[in-house]
Every structure is written in structure tokens, then in C-alpha cells.
Amino acid sequence: MTECTQRTFDFQGLTRRQIVADFQGGHLSSDGGGLLLGEVEVQRGWIRDFSECFDDYRSPLLTEHSVYQLSAQRIIGLAQGYEDLNDHDLLCRDPLLATLCGKNDPTGQDRRCPEDRGKPLAGKSTLNRLEHGQGASDRYKKIACRAWEVEELFVSKFISRRHRAPRRIILDMDATDDPLHGQQEGRFFHGYYDTYCYMPLYIFCGSELLCAKLRPSNIDASAGALEEVERIVAQLRAAWPEVQISLRGDSGFARDVIMTWCEANEVDYIFGLARNARLERMLAPAMRSTRAWHRLTGQAARSFMELKYRTHKTWSATRRVVAKAEVLDKGDNPRFVVTSLAAREHPARHLYEVDYCARGDMENRIKEQQLDMFADRTSTATLRANQLRLWIASIAYCIVNDLRELGLKGTRMAKAQCGTIRTRLLKIGAAVSISVRRILIRMPRSCPFQDLFATAICNLRSIRAGAT
């Protein structure tokens, strides 16, 4: 295949003027809004704390890029839309990205900065060694991740955002598919998703990520969930002993071992419950009256029913089940939810329509994590390296989410998707001027989102470090 070496591009002229374009603009960046990500990092320290979860066995005399700089380059790159390591062969020359990563010499040309030799940022091979680090035992990959500290980091940062204990928090759990197209370790075919995939487990509180666990797909959706819940609940109660915690998930998590643990540890739960013949027989009276109302009005109709239910073999106790009898134009739509919440404080309709259905928002957060932050780029050979990639993408999501929750609070983009925030606020062209005393970043006067940019900066700088 012939390699294209064209450097200058001619376009249709404007009257008598010729239009010519090239990529020789000098110190320019297409990601001027990345300064907002840097401001979030100053206030919240996501990358700083993440980089402290690594052991660096490289020789300081031979090291050009610190673990913090490598982590920052990869995380900020993902937040700005660069999902592949190959992108960094050219991104390593971006002076603005180098500035955000803490390089004293963003161009790599100032010989007064001996710690920034050569290119200002790392290339794809060096970043690849970060993701595949094995520690002191490996000749080339001497950066090792302490996985348990990364797992705890998400919860500790969630706690640090609040200067007082909340009265109640709801933890949303869900599993999803991460399709695979190679021979990765832990790769299995999943019949429901009809593909080879991983099946990561996510736990959110609102829009804040508390757990991102990569798992093979030849397991039950709830496998390993209880261990993660135990760890998260222990961290939360160590900081907030009186907080009321509720778990929420679909029917894949309605397992006796999880519900029994919740009942023994004063943790509430709201789980979907797969319907079966017994449940449908119990709901039959409500379904008959709902069908009659649907025929009478010609509109969708629903009613709710309280049940006491216990399986023949798998459950160890009788539990409260809220049943929804719904008839739509396309047919019957019965649904069931099992919960430990008392009927007095949480009546059936409110529990289903408000308490349980609110979990649907978590699916939007998973889409942002998987698609906008490229958490599905698990293409390396080992499960361990792919887990680290998932965590790196998760840190990128957390930074953009903090920008949304803290910087854009009260603005028209307070509920915007991460991809929208990237398009409107991060992808701003900028000219970078570097002198001895300052780095000047000039963004276009015609940018239509200047007011949002200024508001975000003001909001972020008004945050007291470690509390909201």
C-alpha cells in the first residue's frame, strides 16, 4: 500500500484567492478546554492519588517520564477522545497536553530542563509498559499496580467530596457486556449477548463511580458482587457510621446470599425479580382488574399489589415483593421487585415508580463509561492488563464527571453527557506561546461556549479542597 506523504492540501478557492492547508501551524492544540480537566485535578487530585497506587522499580537515572506523568497523559488523552495508544505517537508533541501532565518543558527542547529530555511526553511503547507492568521481576515493565489500593481509591474519593455524612445513599449495581474480538485471557461466549465478551461489574452512587470490576463472562451476573459490596460498605461506614445504605439492581442480583447478607448487616435492598408461574398466579386478580380497566378506557393501565413470597428451594426467608400489574396496547407487562424496605415508609407504587425505576439512570452512566471514555478498549492479552485499562478509563470518567457535577453545576450543561462536554468544552483550538516566565494559551475569540468555560473555572476554584 502506498504511503501518503502529502503535506500541503489545496481546496476550492475563494474568488481569486487560493485556499491552502497544512499541518505546520507550530505550537497549536485542538484541546484547549483541557485546562478545565487540569483544574479538576488541582481540586480533586484524581491522577495524583491514582499514580500513588503504583510501585516504580525503574532507575531514576534512566527515567524520563514519571508514573504521574504517564498516568496523566493516558487519562487526559482518554478524556479528550484519544482512545488508542497509537494516537500518542503524535500527541506526545502537544505542548498543552504536556503542560497538563506537569512537564516543565512542554516542547522538549529546553536543555535547561534535563528531566524533560527529548519529546515532552511518552510515546505509545512507554505507555504500553505502564499498562502491562509486572514489577521488579520484569526487565522492561518495571511499574507495578497495587490493585487493592485502586479499588479503595474510588470510594475514598467519593467520601472526600462531602464534608458531612449523608443520611442515606443508594448503591446501583449492574453488569454489562464488553465485546472482545481477539483471544484475550478470560474470553468466553455469552449466550444472552450472543458474542465473546467480558462482563464487567459496575457500582455507582448517582453519577459517581465506586467500583469497576472486570470479569470473565462464564459466570452469573452477581458473581463477586457481594465481595465488592462488603468492601464498599465497610469503607463507607468507617467514615459515616450512621449512614443508611440501600442496594439497587436488576433481577440478576436477587440472590439469597446477597439479600441474607444485607438483612444481617442493616443494608436495605431493592432488586428486580424474574417472573415465574407462581408469581403470575399470585398477581392474577390484579391483572384481571387491570385488563378490564384497559378495555374500558382504551389506555395503558397499571396497578400494584403487595406479596409475601419465598422460593421453594433457593431463598432462606419469606420476603416482601411488590408486583406491578400493567396492561399496554401491545399486551400484558407484569413486573416484580423484592425489597427489604418497609411498606409504611415505601408504599408499593412509590417503591416501584420512584425508588426502583430510578436505577435506569445508571445505564446512562455505564454508556458514558463504556463508549465516551472507551472502557471497552480491552484488547490486550491478559485480564490483569485489561483491568488496569478499565481503571484508567474509569479515572477519566470520574474527572469529567467532577467537571460536570462541580464545574458545570447550575449551567445549561449540568446534565450533559460526557461526550457532549468533550465536544463543546474540551475540543477548543488553542495557540500555545511558551516563554521563560509563562505559558500563554490563546483560544479563539469566536468560541460560542466562553461563558460556560468561565463559569466552570469559577465554580471549580470556589471548591474547598476535599469537600463540597
Residue pairs with C-beta under 8 A, 6 or more apart in sequence:
7 22
7 23
7 24
8 20
8 21
8 22
9 20
9 21
9 22
10 18
10 19
10 20
11 19
11 20
11 21
12 19
13 19
26 431
27 95
27 107
27 431
27 432
27 433
27 434
28 429
28 430
28 431
28 432
29 94
29 95
29 96
29 97
29 429
29 430
29 432
29 441
30 427
30 428
30 429
30 430
31 80
31 94
31 96
31 97
31 426
31 427
31 428
31 430
32 96
32 428
32 429
32 430
32 441
32 443
33 425
33 426
33 427
33 428
33 453
34 76
34 79
34 80
34 96
34 97
34 100
34 426
35 96
35 100
35 441
36 403
36 407
36 425
36 426
36 453
36 456
36 457
36 460
37 76
37 79
37 80
37 100
37 399
37 400
37 403
37 426
38 99
38 100
39 407
39 456
39 457
39 460
39 461
40 46
40 399
40 402
40 403
40 406
40 407
40 460
41 47
41 48
41 72
41 100
41 399
42 460
43 402
43 406
43 460
43 461
43 463
43 465
44 157
44 161
44 399
44 402
46 75
46 157
46 395
46 398
46 399
46 402
47 68
47 71
47 72
47 75
47 76
47 395
47 399
48 68
49 153
49 156
49 157
50 71
50 75
50 150
50 153
50 391
50 395
51 66
51 67
51 68
51 70
51 71
51 72
52 149
53 145
53 146
53 149
53 150
53 153
54 67
54 71
54 133
54 143
54 144
54 145
54 146
55 135
55 136
55 143
55 144
55 146
56 63
56 66
56 67
56 142
56 143
57 135
57 136
57 142
57 143
57 144
58 142
58 143
64 115
64 116
64 117
64 118
64 122
65 73
65 121
65 122
65 126
67 130
67 143
68 101
68 102
69 101
69 102
69 103
69 121
69 122
70 122
70 126
70 127
70 130
70 143
71 130
71 392
71 395
72 100
72 101
72 102
73 88
73 91
73 92
73 97
73 101
73 121
73 122
73 127
74 127
74 130
74 131
74 392
75 392
75 395
75 396
75 399
76 97
76 100
76 101
76 396
76 399
77 87
77 88
77 91
77 97
78 373
78 374
78 392
78 393
78 396
79 373
79 396
79 399
79 400
79 422
79 426
80 97
80 422
80 426
80 427
81 422
81 426
81 427
82 88
82 91
83 374
83 377
84 377
85 124
85 127
85 128
86 124
87 124
88 121
88 122
88 123
88 124
88 127
89 123
89 124
91 97
91 121
92 98
92 119
92 120
92 121
92 122
92 123
93 108
93 119
93 120
93 121
94 121
95 106
95 107
95 120
95 432
95 434
95 439
96 106
96 430
96 432
96 441
97 121
98 105
98 106
98 107
98 108
98 120
98 121
99 106
99 432
99 439
101 121
103 116
103 120
103 121
104 110
104 113
104 115
104 116
105 112
105 113
105 116
105 120
106 120
106 432
106 434
106 439
107 120
107 434
108 116
108 117
108 118
108 119
108 120
108 121
110 116
129 140
129 141
129 142
129 143
130 143
131 380
131 385
131 388
131 389
131 392
132 141
132 380
132 382
132 385
133 141
133 142
133 143
133 144
133 145
134 141
134 142
134 144
135 141
135 142
135 143
135 144
136 142
136 144
145 388
147 387
150 391
151 211
151 231
152 231
152 235
154 209
154 210
154 211
154 212
154 394
154 398
155 210
155 231
155 232
155 235
155 236
156 235
157 398
158 205
158 208
158 210
159 235
159 236
159 239
159 240
160 466
160 467
161 208
161 466
161 467
161 468
162 467
162 468
163 464
163 466
163 467
163 468
165 239
165 240
165 242
165 243
166 240
166 243
167 243
167 244
168 243
168 244
168 245
168 246
169 205
169 236
169 243
169 244
169 245
169 246
170 205
170 206
170 245
170 246
170 247
170 248
170 358
171 203
171 204
171 205
171 210
171 229
171 232
171 245
171 246
171 247
171 248
172 203
172 204
172 205
172 248
172 249
172 359
172 362
173 201
173 202
173 203
173 225
173 229
173 247
173 248
173 249
173 253
174 201
174 202
174 249
174 250
174 359
174 362
174 363
174 366
175 199
175 200
175 201
175 202
175 215
175 221
175 222
175 252
176 199
176 200
176 202
176 366
176 370
177 190
177 193
177 195
177 197
177 198
177 199
177 217
178 197
178 198
178 199
178 200
178 214
178 370
178 375
178 376
178 378
179 193
179 195
179 196
179 197
179 376
180 187
180 195
180 196
180 197
180 198
180 378
180 379
181 196
181 379
182 379
182 381
183 381
184 198
184 378
184 379
184 380
184 381
184 382
184 383
184 386
185 381
185 382
185 383
186 198
186 214
186 215
186 216
186 383
187 196
187 197
187 198
187 216
187 217
188 196
188 197
188 216
188 217
188 218
189 195
189 196
189 217
190 196
190 197
190 199
190 217
190 218
193 217
196 217
197 217
198 214
198 215
198 216
198 217
198 378
198 386
199 215
199 216
199 217
199 219
199 221
200 212
200 213
200 214
200 215
200 375
200 390
201 211
201 212
201 213
201 215
201 224
201 225
201 228
202 209
202 211
202 212
202 213
202 362
202 365
202 366
202 369
203 209
203 210
203 211
203 228
203 229
203 232
204 210
204 362
204 365
207 365
207 401
207 404
207 405
208 398
208 401
208 405
209 365
209 369
209 394
209 397
209 398
209 401
210 232
211 228
211 232
212 369
212 375
212 390
212 391
212 394
213 224
213 228
213 387
214 378
214 383
214 386
214 387
214 390
215 223
215 224
216 383
220 252
220 255
221 252
221 253
222 252
222 253
222 255
222 258
225 253
225 258
226 257
226 258
226 261
229 247
229 258
229 261
229 267
230 261
233 245
233 265
233 267
236 243
236 245
237 243
237 245
244 268
245 267
245 268
246 267
246 268
246 269
246 270
246 341
247 253
247 258
247 262
247 267
247 268
247 269
247 270
247 271
248 269
248 270
248 271
248 355
248 356
248 358
248 359
249 270
249 271
249 272
249 359
250 271
250 272
250 359
251 271
251 272
251 273
251 274
253 271
254 271
254 272
254 273
254 274
254 338
256 314
256 315
256 316
258 269
258 271
259 269
259 271
259 315
259 319
259 338
259 340
260 316
260 317
261 267
262 268
262 269
262 340
263 317
263 340
268 339
268 340
268 341
269 338
269 339
269 340
270 337
270 338
270 339
270 341
270 351
270 355
270 356
270 359
271 337
271 338
271 339
272 335
272 336
272 337
272 338
272 356
273 279
273 321
273 336
273 337
273 338
274 336
275 334
275 335
275 336
278 309
279 307
279 309
279 321
279 323
279 334
279 336
280 287
280 334
282 305
282 307
282 309
282 323
283 305
283 307
283 323
283 325
283 334
283 336
285 305
286 303
286 304
286 305
286 323
286 325
287 325
287 327
287 332
287 334
289 303
289 325
290 301
290 302
290 303
290 325
290 326
290 327
291 301
291 327
291 332
293 301
293 303
293 327
294 300
294 301
294 327
300 326
300 327
300 328
300 329
301 326
301 327
302 324
302 325
302 326
302 327
303 324
303 325
304 322
304 323
304 324
304 325
304 348
304 349
304 352
305 322
305 323
305 325
305 348
306 320
306 321
306 322
306 323
306 343
306 348
307 320
307 321
307 322
307 323
307 336
308 318
308 319
308 320
308 321
309 318
309 319
309 321
309 338
310 317
310 318
310 319
319 338
319 339
319 340
320 338
320 339
320 340
320 341
320 343
321 336
321 337
321 338
321 339
322 336
322 337
322 339
322 348
322 351
322 352
323 334
323 335
323 336
323 337
324 333
324 334
324 335
324 336
324 337
324 352
325 334
326 332
326 333
326 334
326 335
327 333
335 352
337 351
337 352
337 356
339 346
339 351
339 355
339 356
341 351
341 355
346 355
364 417
368 397
368 417
368 418
368 419
369 375
369 393
369 394
369 397
370 376
371 419
372 397
372 400
372 417
372 418
372 419
372 422
373 393
373 394
373 396
373 397
373 400
373 418
374 393
375 389
375 390
375 393
375 394
375 397
377 389
377 393
378 386
378 389
378 390
379 386
380 386
380 389
397 418
400 418
400 421
400 422
401 418
403 421
403 425
403 456
403 460
404 413
404 414
404 415
404 416
404 418
404 421
406 459
406 460
406 463
406 468
407 455
407 456
407 457
407 459
407 460
408 414
408 416
408 421
408 452
408 455
408 456
408 459
409 459
410 455
410 459
411 452
411 455
411 456
412 452
413 420
413 421
413 424
413 425
413 452
416 424
424 449
424 452
425 449
425 452
425 453
425 456
428 443
428 444
428 447
428 449
428 453
429 443
429 444
430 441
430 442
430 443
431 441
431 442
432 439
432 440
432 441
432 442
433 439
433 440
433 441
433 442
434 440
447 453
